[in-house]
Amino acid sequence: PMILRLKDVRQAARDWKTYSSDAPRRVPTGCFARAQENTGATVHAVAVLSNHFHLLASFESVQQMASFACHVKTNLSKEVGKLHDWSGSLFAGRYRSVPLSDEPEIQEQRLKYVLSQGVKEGLVLSPEDWPGLHCAEALVHEEPLAGVWVNRTALYAARQRDEDVQEAAFAEPTELHLTPLPSLLDHPKADRCALVEGLIASIEAEALENHRKNHTVPLGVEAILARDPHDEPRRFSKSPQPYFHASKQVFKQLMEGFREFTAAYRRAAQRLADGDRAVQFPDNCYPPRLPFVEATVF
């Protein structure tokens, strides 16, 4: 019995070491996979960096999108906080969604942008080198991304019975399934994979040229993992986000529809504020709260 017990302890230690080393990649993947499982969202591409993430996804409704974003941001904050001893929310503000037109060239441009995460910042030379969650390699082979989801409920109950419980024992394997872009669904698998490989090759070539011009080298995976996660940048680089990702002609059409939607929403909100409880709001929106009801003096 003593030998078996020692063997189990050693195996648990090996499992914990493996789980901990892969946690920066597998834990965020598990958060996205569980959100996909719970909401039924269609994910096309994803990349998670140290302080933000980029996602290409299709949703059946705004409510589904909001539920997916809420699940990801909430659980990612909790899990990353446990890994790096952070308190509070990982994300300071709300998520920002930018609609994407159905134009094939626009969709491929945004896919290239997501694939370039980690490379365009000068951190790694290839998207496939990024140590965190990145969709590059999975899209090349059209395979799901493997992750883990920690069953916190079962873990908490087990720790109430036994203090010496390893978290890895409650890490359930999960898979984040990636669906080709809508513009590529009708293409053969070989063509889709070749397109992704071409985009990655283009990203690598552009990165090499930029490093050559600026006489720089990528930071590298070892240096990235060695950085203190509590360090903060001296300044944040922010660029304005567009209302839509589309060509100029389609952008104008989408803006016209957006203005009509906004005007209809404001008219309905005003009618609601005036006391019309039967007012109809536009589809796919969140109506404001009902007006305050003052106390009645009897």
Secondary structure, 3 states (H helix, E strand, C coil): CHHHHHHHHHHHHHHHHHHHHHHHHHHHHHHHHHHHHHHCCEEEEEEECCCCEEEEEECCCHHHHHHHHHHHHHHHHHHHHHHHCCCCCCCCCCCCCCCECCCHHHHHHHHHHHHCCCCCCCCCCCHHHCCCCECHHHHHHCCCEEEEEECHHHHHHHHHHCCCCCHHHHEEEEEECECCCHHHCCCCHHHHHHHHHHHHHHHHHHHHHHHHHHCCCCCCHHHHHHCCCCCCCCCCCCCCCCCCECCHHHHHHHHHHHHHHHHHHHHHHHHHHCCCCCCCCCCCCCCCCCCCCCCCCC
